[in-house]
């Protein structure tokens, strides 16, 4: 059984209100990546953010700058996000990856492709204490044709596509992509559970993960990791480690007030997974080992 691959999901579009250690600027992203590498991470996933306000940014120069800052400090595999939501134009989604690919120091190693057209409502509690469903018109558009083209452009940019799977049908599509050569083997897939009011993924429970595992593509080489937005992923991480899987987590998904002084860094969260991986006798995978496995 291989060492545990840890993907540090360091910022997403998360605010600093619950935890001030969410990195925004390219320099902060680079330093967070270095610390996560030392703690046991082999992959770092990030979103470009305005360095002053933390607002989401699609600026290719910020994505490229963050990648350069990471590579100046450590050897992790770099996985920037794609433009999301209701953006049907693939140039708008993917353009920054192609700009990054122009220079070796800023090139992405992995690119996440979301294997579902997904509604993104949030179930929240209103001021009067009652539940409310918000985000009636929010969804993430990913047609099969779009995913095929994004996979092609990913390889052309010198990167490896990662399958972000939100449900069982995502895994069935991944199986079809492997059978028809859209994705190569071995492939890397992250299985997304969601809590905190986000209804898009499987619940962040043992049953939610087991439903994924029951439907992994048969007879295919899939290197899978568990991810959980909106809740502490460490219990699921323990199950994933036990079942031969890997782990994707960080402050981008959840603030982890359960750790340390209640305001841990991304590296603290990674270290908590690494500790569990070593206790289970698996240890953690190095970036060099992950590159060899995924041919990245």
C-alpha positions, 0 to 999 in steps of 0.5 A: 500500500502506497504512502498517503497523498495529501492535497492541501486545499489552502484557500478556495474562496474562503474568508478570514473571518473563521480563521485568519490563516487563509492565504491570499497573496502569491507570497502567502500562498507560496509560504503556506505551500512550503509549510504544508510540504514540510508537514507532509503534503505532496499537492497544493491546490489554490485559488487566486485571490486579490492580495489586499481584499481576498476577493476572487480573482481570475487574473492569470498573472496572480495564478502564475505568480503564486505558482512561481512563489510555490516553486521557489520554496518547495517541490509540491505538485501545483494544482490551481483551480479553473474558472467555475460557476456559470462560465460556459466559455472555456477560454475564460475558464482555462486561459490562466492555465495556458498562460501559466504553461508558457514558463516552466516555473509557473506551469500547473502539474494537475488541473481539476475537472469537475465531473458534474453539472451541479446545483449549488444551493445552501441551506442556511438559518435565517435571522428568525431561526427558520431554514432557508434555501438560497442560491436558486440560480447557482450551478456549475456547468460541466457538459461531457463535451466541455470536460473532453475539451478541458482534458485535451487542453490540460494535456496540451498545457503539460498537466494531468487532469484530476477528476473532481467527483461529486456523486456516483454518476461522476464516477460512472462518467470517469469510468467511461472516460478511462474506457475511451481514453479521455483520461489516462491510467492511473488517474487521480480522483477526489471524492467530494463530500459537503456539509455546512449547508452545501448540498452538492456532494455526498454527506460528510459521513462514513455512509457518504464515503462508502457510497463512493467506494462502492462505485469506483471504476472496476478494473481501472487504476484510480488513485482516490482521495476524500475531500469534505467541504464545510466540515472537519474531514479528519474522521473521513481521512482516517477511513480513507487511510484505512481503505487505501485512499488519500486525503484532500483538505485544508482551510479553504474547506473548513476552519478546523477550530478543533485543532491547536489554539482553534486557529490552525495553519494549513500546515497544522491541518496537513500535519494532523493527517500525516500523523494519522497516516504514520500511525496507520503504518502507511506514512505519506507520499513525497511529491517525487513519488506522486509524480511517478505514480501520476506521470505528472 
